[in-house]
Structure formats: C-alpha cells, structure tokens
Amino acid sequence: MDRTIVYPGSIPLDTDILTINLNTMVALGALLQATLGSNSVVDGLGCQPTSPPSMGVVVGPGSITQINVVDTLAYGSIGANSSAQTVKMGINIGPTSFTIAAPTSAGQSVSYIIEAAFQESDGNPVLLPYYNASNPAQSFSGPANSGAAQNTSRIQRVQLQLKAGQPANTGTQVMPAADSGWIGLYEISAAYGQTQITAANIQVIPTAPFLNWKLPALGPGVSTGVQSFASTGVFNVPAGVAQAEVEVWGGGAGSFASVPGLSSGGGSAGGYAKKLVTGLVPGQAITVTIGAGGVGGTTAGGAAGPGGTSSFGQIVSATGGSLNYLSTTLAPENGATPPGIGIGGDLNFMGSAGAAGILNQGGLGGGAPIGGAQNSGTNGNVGIFPGGGAAGAGTGSGGNTAFNGAAGAGGLVVVRW
C-alpha cells in the first residue's frame, strides 16, 4: 500500500489527507479482489416480511462488492481516474423497506424482484470555514467567502430497488429480468387478494452472488457440500457455487451361470473418472445418469449382462464393464473383458477384467478403481459397490452342478463443492 510522506515545517496540503484515503481504498480493493475475485459478491442484505405482517418486506444491512473505476469524478484536489479499476464495497448499515402491490384481477399473481447495484456519490454538504490568504486574520464562510456548502464525503452504498413483472394467471407469472448493471437478489410473489407477505413469498434468486460461507465454516480442502447419486437424478447447482469436483463410476458386468463341468468367469468392472468441473451457474440443473450393474446369468438359460454407463451431464462419464464375446450360456468359463473406462475426466481409469473360472471355482469379479475385486463362491457373488464386476459361479464339490451367476454392482456419481 502506498503511503503519504509529510515533513516538519512544510505547509499542510489537502492532498495529504485525500491521498491517504485514496491509497487505503485501493489497497483494500486489492485485498478484496485477492480473496473474493473480480465477480460481484453480496453479503447480508437478508429479506424478511415486515413485523407485524403487511404487504411489505424489509432488506437488512449488508454490502455489495464490485469492481469499478477508481474515481469517475475529481476527488477534492485529486483529479478523476477512470482508466484504473479497483474493487469497491458499498455498505448499508440500516434497513430498506419496500411495499408490494397485489394484482387487481382475480386469479392472477405477479412476481417482483429486488435488485442491487453499487452506488457511489458525494454527500454530507457542510458550510466550511476558510481564511483569506491575503489577510489570514480574516475568516471566510465557504470558498472565496461565497457562503456555499461543499460535500465532505464520497459515500459508497448498496442501491436497492423493486422491479415488478407483469401480472398473469397464477402459476404462469414470469419473474422480470434484472436491469442492466443491476443484480437480482430476491423474487417476491403476490396473488390477487393477498394482504400479507410471508416468508413463503420470498425466494432467493439462484444466480444472486451471496457470500454463503465464512472462514470459520470452511474446513481443510474448503469443501462445503457433497451429494452422492446411486440412482439417476438431477444435480441442482447450489447458490454461490461455480465449480465442483465430480467422481464417476460405471456399472459392473454380471457373471454367467455355471454349467456342469464349467465354472463361469467373473464380470468386468466399470471405469472411473474424476474431473474438476468449472463454469457452473447457480440454479443450473445437470442430469446425472447412473449405470446399472449387469444382470446375472441363470441356470434356466438367462444370459449375463454388461454394466451401464454413468455420466454427469455431457461433461464426464465412465462406461460399464463389458462381456467377453467368447462367453455364452453354454461356455461361460471366460472372464469378462474389456472393463469400463473413464471418459472426459482430469483422471480417467480403467476397471479390472473378470478372472476366468478354473475347475470348480468361479472367476473373481473385476474391481472398479477405488473399489475391490469380488471373491468367488459356489453361486456367483454380487459385484462390490461401486462398479465392481460379479464373481463367477462354481460347479460344486463334484464339479457337475450348475449355479446361478450374479449381478454386477451399480455405478455411482459423487459431487463435492
């Protein structure tokens, strides 16, 4: 941070103080940018219904942090500087109230948004005392004895405003878009005949850049949430999240049933991929597909099945374990191969193949990365979750008994943010 130097006996200048303020703002801006980045960040500014209840809401104290030019206007005797940028923080220390109007037509509802922007303005005008440079004993009121008040503060605040959408039949109303240069924070809905706004009428807009976590809440690795998918679903990007670490396992292959004199081979395992996914948008819905484990073969003639592919949207995936093309319900002894592979990850691993059946012992089921291989038994054993291939079936102590195969383990997707 730059520091001002003054000397004993020198004439004090207004820029001595102004430069200190300016350098402090720029230094704090650099610190904010180093910790919060260059994107806008909102902290506090919680929105609540009024108490007692009414058709109003109150936005509490808080701040907005945005990158902006250093000064668009002259700062006292220091000229404007609109070519350089720094991060600035607007701070509201008091509440801001808004009144919501319900639609006037039956059956209709309307959506409002509360939007915010950084605001900087000069204020606190004061009639300042001056002295006459030609006659220091003579005092002036205002510059050149003009009697004019002058602004004494460059104020940085959070500017808030309410924007209404168009009333429409309830359930079809559309939230209005934020104005250019503004950030939408809350959506507030109101229906015809409504006389009170409740908490249920107030929703945080998913893209609002609220600072959701503070340093005491962050542990080693700075992971704040985890969601696992063992079945197909949707990952909704949480508020304040722009990137996530995704792990994907494909499903494991099943094993064939044994036949008299031939034990069946083990099923191959699914692949694995791990990726840091960036560029996520809060509220974004990403389809998560989980590959099922392949079915096990039966002594009634049912064939074993391959494992399915798991994926996180179109971003990263892992294929399931395959069947050995030489294996059939009548010749099940070959271990399943090839195993699944990871696709699109920063790390892409292949599972292991199933082992062949030997004598009266079924083959080991393939192990998925960060998983385990399945031991064989008389009947086939289900693959180890996630993504493990099933162990093959044996033929009993005499070697002439057929036993069912088993299913491979299903895939898995784990998302951490």
GUNU-155693 format. One record per residue (C-alpha): residue in three letters; x, y, z. Coordinates in steps of 0.1 Angstrom, whole numbers, padded with zeros to 4 digits, always signed. Example, Ala and Ser with C-alpha at 12.3 -4.5 7.8 and 13.67 -1.06 7.14 Angstrom:
GUNU-155693
ALA+0123-0045+0078/SER+0137-0011+0071/
This chain:
GUNU-155693
MET+0000+0000+0000/ASP+0013+0034-0009/ARG+0019+0058+0020/THR+0020+0096+0021/ILE+0052+0114+0033/VAL+0050+0148+0051/TYR+0078+0169+0065/PRO+0081+0190+0096/GLY+0076+0227+0088/SER+0060+0221+0054/ILE+0027+0237+0046/PRO-0001+0211+0051/LEU-0020+0203+0019/ASP-0055+0189+0014/THR-0040+0161-0007/ASP-0021+0148+0023/ILE-0053+0135+0038/LEU-0071+0128+0004/THR-0042+0106-0008/ILE-0043+0086+0025/ASN-0080+0078+0019/LEU-0074+0070-0018/ASN-0045+0047-0011/THR-0064+0029+0016/MET-0094+0023-0007/VAL-0071+0009-0034/ALA-0053-0013-0010/LEU-0085-0027+0005/GLY-0098-0032-0030/ALA-0067-0053-0039/LEU-0072-0074-0008/LEU-0109-0079-0016/GLN-0100-0089-0052/ALA-0074-0114-0039/THR-0099-0131-0016/LEU-0133-0127-0034/GLY-0122-0124-0070/SER-0134-0099-0096/ASN-0170-0110-0097/SER-0197-0092-0077/VAL-0203-0105-0042/VAL-0232-0098-0019/ASP-0232-0103+0019/GLY-0260-0098+0043/LEU-0290-0079+0028/GLY-0314-0105+0041/CYS-0350-0100+0030/GLN-0378-0106+0055/PRO-0415-0099+0058/THR-0424-0069+0079/SER-0434-0073+0115/PRO-0462-0070+0121/PRO-0471-0087+0088/SER-0482-0064+0059/MET-0477-0062+0022/GLY-0441-0051+0027/VAL-0407-0065+0030/VAL-0375-0053+0047/VAL-0340-0058+0034/GLY-0315-0057+0062/PRO-0280-0043+0064/GLY-0253-0057+0042/SER-0228-0050+0015/ILE-0221-0054-0022/THR-0186-0058-0036/GLN-0179-0049-0072/ILE-0150-0039-0095/ASN-0153-0003-0106/VAL-0132+0026-0118/VAL-0111+0044-0091/ASP-0129+0077-0095/THR-0151+0090-0122/LEU-0151+0125-0107/ALA-0123+0146-0092/TYR-0117+0136-0055/GLY-0111+0170-0040/SER-0079+0183-0055/ILE-0070+0149-0069/GLY-0082+0145-0105/ALA-0105+0118-0117/ASN-0091+0084-0126/SER-0114+0065-0148/SER-0087+0045-0165/ALA-0077+0023-0135/GLN-0100-0001-0116/THR-0103-0014-0081/VAL-0128-0034-0061/LYS-0151-0012-0041/MET-0176-0021-0014/GLY-0209-0004-0009/ILE-0222-0008+0027/ASN-0257-0003+0041/ILE-0259-0001+0079/GLY-0296+0003+0081/PRO-0327-0015+0067/THR-0345-0007+0034/SER-0383-0012+0031/PHE-0404-0020+0001/THR-0442-0022-0004/ILE-0456-0050-0026/ALA-0488-0045-0046/ALA-0510-0075-0053/PRO-0527-0079-0087/THR-0561-0063-0091/SER-0576-0091-0112/ALA-0590-0123-0097/GLY-0569-0154-0104/GLN-0537-0135-0111/SER-0503-0133-0095/VAL-0473-0112-0100/SER-0436-0116-0094/TYR-0413-0088-0083/ILE-0375-0087-0079/ILE-0354-0068-0055/GLU-0322-0058-0074/ALA-0290-0042-0062/ALA-0261-0022-0075/PHE-0230-0005-0062/GLN-0236+0033-0058/GLU-0211+0060-0052/SER-0220+0096-0046/ASP-0207+0128-0029/GLY-0227+0140+0001/ASN-0228+0155+0036/PRO-0226+0191+0024/VAL-0212+0215+0051/LEU-0205+0252+0051/LEU-0168+0251+0058/PRO-0147+0279+0074/TYR-0118+0293+0052/TYR-0093+0320+0058/ASN-0083+0348+0034/ALA-0049+0340+0021/SER-0043+0378+0015/ASN-0053+0386+0051/PRO-0051+0354+0073/ALA-0067+0372+0102/GLN-0099+0374+0081/SER-0122+0343+0080/PHE-0143+0333+0051/SER-0176+0312+0050/GLY-0172+0288+0022/PRO-0147+0290-0007/ALA-0139+0327-0016/ASN-0164+0337+0011/SER-0193+0325-0012/GLY-0214+0310+0016/ALA-0217+0278-0004/ALA-0218+0244+0013/GLN-0195+0217+0000/ASN-0198+0179+0000/THR-0175+0164+0026/SER-0179+0126+0020/ARG-0176+0103-0010/ILE-0203+0077+0000/GLN-0204+0041-0011/ARG-0237+0023-0006/VAL-0258-0006-0019/GLN-0285+0008-0041/LEU-0317-0013-0039/GLN-0349-0011-0060/LEU-0381-0030-0066/LYS-0390-0041-0101/ALA-0424-0055-0110/GLY-0432-0081-0136/GLN-0465-0084-0155/PRO-0495-0099-0137/ALA-0506-0132-0152/ASN-0528-0162-0143/THR-0514-0178-0111/GLY-0487-0202-0119/THR-0478-0186-0153/GLN-0464-0153-0140/VAL-0428-0146-0151/MET-0401-0131-0129/PRO-0388-0099-0145/ALA-0351-0097-0156/ALA-0327-0076-0137/ASP-0319-0042-0153/SER-0285-0037-0170/GLY-0259-0030-0143/TRP-0281-0044-0116/ILE-0281-0078-0098/GLY-0313-0096-0089/LEU-0313-0108-0053/TYR-0349-0119-0044/GLU-0381-0129-0062/ILE-0412-0119-0043/SER-0446-0132-0054/ALA-0481-0118-0046/ALA-0515-0131-0055/TYR-0549-0114-0060/GLY-0565-0106-0027/GLN-0533-0112-0007/THR-0530-0089+0024/GLN-0497-0101+0039/ILE-0463-0111+0025/THR-0449-0142+0042/ALA-0416-0159+0041/ALA-0430-0184+0015/ASN-0435-0155-0009/ILE-0398-0146-0008/GLN-0372-0167-0027/VAL-0335-0161-0033/ILE-0327-0158-0070/PRO-0304-0187-0077/THR-0279-0165-0096/ALA-0276-0140-0067/PRO-0239-0138-0057/PHE-0244-0141-0020/LEU-0214-0150+0001/ASN-0227-0182+0016/TRP-0198-0193+0037/LYS-0175-0175+0061/LEU-0139-0186+0071/PRO-0149-0203+0104/ALA-0172-0226+0084/LEU-0146-0237+0059/GLY-0126-0268+0068/PRO-0095-0283+0052/GLY-0099-0286+0015/VAL-0126-0259+0016/SER-0153-0284+0006/THR-0186-0272+0018/GLY-0210-0298+0004/VAL-0213-0333-0010/GLN-0241-0351-0029/SER-0239-0388-0039/PHE-0261-0404-0066/ALA-0266-0442-0066/SER-0296-0438-0090/THR-0303-0414-0119/GLY-0313-0379-0108/VAL-0305-0342-0112/PHE-0278-0321-0096/ASN-0290-0286-0090/VAL-0261-0262-0086/PRO-0263-0246-0052/ALA-0262-0208-0047/GLY-0227-0194-0047/VAL-0212-0225-0064/ALA-0192-0221-0097/GLN-0172-0253-0097/ALA-0174-0288-0083/GLU-0153-0319-0081/VAL-0171-0349-0098/GLU-0163-0386-0094/VAL-0180-0411-0117/TRP-0181-0449-0116/GLY-0196-0471-0144/GLY-0217-0502-0135/GLY-0200-0536-0132/ALA-0208-0566-0155/GLY-0228-0596-0143/SER-0215-0631-0144/PHE-0229-0661-0163/ALA-0243-0691-0145/SER-0221-0722-0145/VAL-0229-0754-0163/PRO-0219-0789-0153/GLY-0181-0792-0157/LEU-0175-0755-0164/SER-0174-0727-0138/SER-0182-0692-0151/GLY-0158-0663-0153/GLY-0161-0632-0133/GLY-0177-0600-0146/SER-0155-0570-0155/ALA-0157-0538-0136/GLY-0168-0503-0146/GLY-0145-0474-0153/TYR-0138-0444-0132/ALA-0133-0407-0140/LYS-0126-0376-0118/LYS-0129-0340-0130/LEU-0130-0305-0116/VAL-0160-0290-0134/THR-0159-0252-0137/GLY-0182-0226-0152/LEU-0212-0238-0132/VAL-0241-0214-0127/PRO-0262-0214-0095/GLY-0296-0230-0102/GLN-0283-0249-0132/ALA-0298-0284-0135/ILE-0274-0311-0146/THR-0287-0346-0154/VAL-0268-0374-0135/THR-0271-0408-0151/ILE-0262-0439-0131/GLY-0252-0471-0150/ALA-0269-0502-0136/GLY-0250-0533-0128/GLY-0253-0560-0154/VAL-0278-0588-0146/GLY-0265-0622-0136/GLY-0270-0653-0157/THR-0294-0681-0145/THR-0293-0719-0148/ALA-0326-0716-0167/GLY-0306-0701-0196/GLY-0307-0664-0188/ALA-0275-0646-0201/ALA-0254-0622-0181/GLY-0255-0585-0189/PRO-0229-0557-0192/GLY-0227-0528-0169/GLY-0242-0494-0178/THR-0225-0460-0184/SER-0227-0434-0157/SER-0224-0397-0165/PHE-0225-0362-0152/GLY-0244-0343-0179/GLN-0224-0343-0211/ILE-0192-0334-0192/VAL-0177-0366-0178/SER-0186-0402-0178/ALA-0175-0438-0171/THR-0185-0468-0192/GLY-0197-0501-0177/GLY-0179-0534-0177/SER-0184-0554-0209/LEU-0190-0591-0215/ASN-0164-0614-0231/TYR-0176-0620-0266/LEU-0164-0656-0263/SER-0186-0663-0233/THR-0220-0679-0238/THR-0245-0696-0215/LEU-0231-0729-0226/ALA-0194-0718-0224/PRO-0193-0694-0195/GLU-0157-0700-0183/ASN-0140-0669-0198/GLY-0136-0639-0176/ALA-0154-0608-0188/THR-0133-0583-0207/PRO-0128-0554-0215/PRO-0136-0534-0184/GLY-0151-0500-0184/ILE-0131-0468-0188/GLY-0133-0432-0177/ILE-0141-0405-0203/GLY-0136-0367-0201/GLY-0121-0366-0167/ASP-0089-0350-0155/LEU-0082-0386-0143/ASN-0095-0415-0164/PHE-0090-0450-0150/MET-0099-0484-0163/GLY-0115-0511-0142/SER-0101-0546-0140/ALA-0113-0576-0161/GLY-0130-0606-0145/ALA-0109-0637-0140/ALA-0117-0670-0158/GLY-0134-0699-0140/ILE-0110-0727-0131/LEU-0120-0762-0123/ASN-0150-0760-0099/GLN-0142-0724-0088/GLY-0159-0693-0104/GLY-0136-0665-0115/LEU-0130-0634-0094/GLY-0152-0604-0102/GLY-0133-0573-0116/GLY-0126-0544-0092/ALA-0135-0508-0101/PRO-0109-0482-0094/ILE-0111-0472-0057/GLY-0131-0504-0052/GLY-0124-0541-0046/ALA-0125-0574-0065/GLN-0152-0599-0056/ASN-0143-0633-0043/SER-0159-0663-0059/GLY-0182-0689-0043/THR-0205-0717-0053/ASN-0231-0693-0065/GLY-0219-0661-0082/ASN-0213-0632-0058/VAL-0226-0597-0065/GLY-0200-0572-0075/ILE-0186-0549-0049/PHE-0201-0514-0050/PRO-0194-0491-0067/GLY-0189-0506-0102/GLY-0175-0540-0093/GLY-0180-0570-0115/ALA-0198-0600-0102/ALA-0178-0632-0093/GLY-0185-0662-0114/ALA-0204-0693-0102/GLY-0186-0726-0094/THR-0197-0762-0101/GLY-0198-0776-0066/SER-0175-0802-0049/GLY-0182-0828-0076/GLY-0178-0803-0104/ASN-0211-0813-0120/THR-0236-0789-0105/ALA-0248-0757-0122/PHE-0252-0725-0101/ASN-0266-0691-0109/GLY-0243-0662-0117/ALA-0247-0628-0100/ALA-0253-0591-0109/GLY-0226-0565-0112/ALA-0226-0535-0088/GLY-0243-0503-0099/GLY-0224-0472-0107/LEU-0220-0440-0086/VAL-0216-0403-0090/VAL-0202-0381-0062/VAL-0203-0343-0064/ARG-0183-0321-0040/TRP-0183-0283-0039/
